[in-house]
Amino acid sequence: MTLSTSELTFSQQRNTAPKSEAERAAILADPGFGDYFTDHTAVIDYKVDAEGQGGWSNARIEPYGPIAMDPAAAVLHYGQEIFEGLKAYRHADGSVWTFRPEANAARLNASARRLALPELAPELFIESLRQLVAIDRDWVPSGDGEALYLRPFMIATEAFLGVRPAREVSFRVIASPAGNYFGGELKPVSIWLSTGYARAGEGGTGEAKCGGNYAASLAAQLEAEAHGCKQVLFLDPFNDNAIEELGGMNIFFVFKDGRLVTPALNGHILHGVTRASVLQLAADRGMKVEERKITIDEWRDGVASGDITEAFACGTAAVLTPIGELKTADGVIASPGSGAGEVTMSIREQLLGIQTGAIEDLHGWLTRLA
Ligand code: COI
């Protein structure tokens, strides 16, 4: 797949009917997650020409609004789509920063390779964020734990019903002011153990960030909700019921002896940017970090013996969210504690502190957007 050049410059078409200041203020007072969108969107087109040469063109900022697409567009039929999630944080001096965008750019390209979509130069990925946040900077919230959630995505727009990689593609970024992913105040969430469904398999798309993985999690998510749970946990039934990940986030366990354990990246599990950052911050504070196989039996036994003291979910949207209990069809099999664990909350505060500029960014993780 052709890598784009970074030489594109963005044109800008301003929204002539943006939300009023009062409307925006009302939204920012209680943004929730994923319900509201800013006034603009960033777009870059990709096309393969008659000689079979692919290239990106027409980088632009345009008003936020519906996408006109042919009903035969490949994404609508075969789900050729990938996405990313990252956040823009307002610092005390009003400047706006994002967190490890080069990691998201690299993951977008890894997902693109798996879904036979074109790669995008990382500088162009980051420039599209910068352009969008610059024009919509008033939308970046400043409340505790709040940020502007950025959602880059790539879709196959070519109108063709044969099954092959599309020759026309659109890369877009939208932005949505965000508070707590699970709504309301941060509190421990209940997790439902899925036994009937797996999220990923050997050689599948589990480590790609493609819409299909999330669509495939929804039947299990419905089961979770029917049992009063906020997320679903997937296992690998062909590997001793090893814990894989939640419907939309990675999972971690805190051990009494100071170890922090998370399932190893095995080709099925998303390479979470928050996951990688938590591993680094835990190692920095002297914890022993282990990326390895951890089974549902180890969770059950570890909680029963007191060896596992905390469990948490993590992702860009969820930050670090404590797990209160794990429910199964046979009842609650493991409950590391119904409160928010001390280690979980301490790493969460540290990560948010770095992202919002309150704590020094010793790893050079922040990039200024506006
Ligand atoms: C994110 O954490 O950014 C994701 O993409 C996961 C989704 C559940 C919102």
Boltz pocket constraint, residues with backbone or C-beta under 6 A from the ligand:
constraints:
  - pocket:
      binder: B
      contacts: [[A, 84], [A, 85], [A, 86], [A, 247], [A, 248], [A, 249], [A, 315], [A, 316], [A, 317], [A, 318]]
      max_distance: 6.0
